[in-house]
């Protein structure tokens, strides 16, 4: 069995109105041997109700409570030649 090319896959996704994120669940489950049933509801649809969208500030390593080290290289410093 031959694998469909990327254009065929994208065309099928657009025809069925499948988002890339939803398609990624099946792809990753297959190729990483994950159990897709862990995130499916009774109808077989992906249930993302468990997802928590974090605030950007909560994802930063450095901030008011954990300041940037004084001896650290500052962001966007050019590399030595």
N, C-alpha and C positions, 0 to 999 in steps of 0.2 A: 504494500500500500504506500503510495507516495504522499508526502506531506504537502498541504496546500501552501501556496506562496503568501507572502505578507499582504499583498493587495487583496487576495481572495478572503483572507481572514478579516481584514478591516472592512471590506464590503459586506461580509456577512454580519459583522457587528453593527454596522450602520443600519442595515436592513432590519435587524431585530431590535435596534435601539439598546444595545448592550454597552454599558460604559466600560472604559478600559480598566477601571479599578475592579469592577465585577468580573471581568474576564481574567484578571490577574489572579483572583482566588482559585479558579479552576486550574490555571496554568501552574501556579506555585504548589497547589495541593498535589498535582500529578508528578511534577518534577522533583519535589522535595519530600515526597511520600508523607504528606500531611493528611489528616482526617478532615475532609470538607464538611462532614456531618456535624462537627463541633460548632460551626457558624451558620448552619442552615436551620430555617424554621420548619414547621410541619409540612409546608407546601414545597419544600426544597429550595426556597429563595434564600439568598444570603441575608442574614440578620445582623445589622451593624449596631444594634441598640446598646451593645456593651462598650462601644467606642467612646472615649472621653477626649474631647478636643481641649488641649492644654493651652494656657496663655503663653505667649512668646517669652515673657519675662520669667515664667516658671521653668523654662527649658534652658535658660542661659546658665553657664557654669559660673561666671563671675557676675557679681552685682553688689548691691548695698550690703548684704549680709556676708558675702564672700568676695572681698575686693581682689582686683588683679594684683599679683605679686609685684613688689617694687623692682625686683631684679629680672623680671620676665621681659622677653623681647616684645616690643609693642606691635600690635597688628599692622600689617602692610609695610613692615620694615624691609627695605631692599636687601636681598641676599648679598653677602660679600662676593667679590669677583676673584 
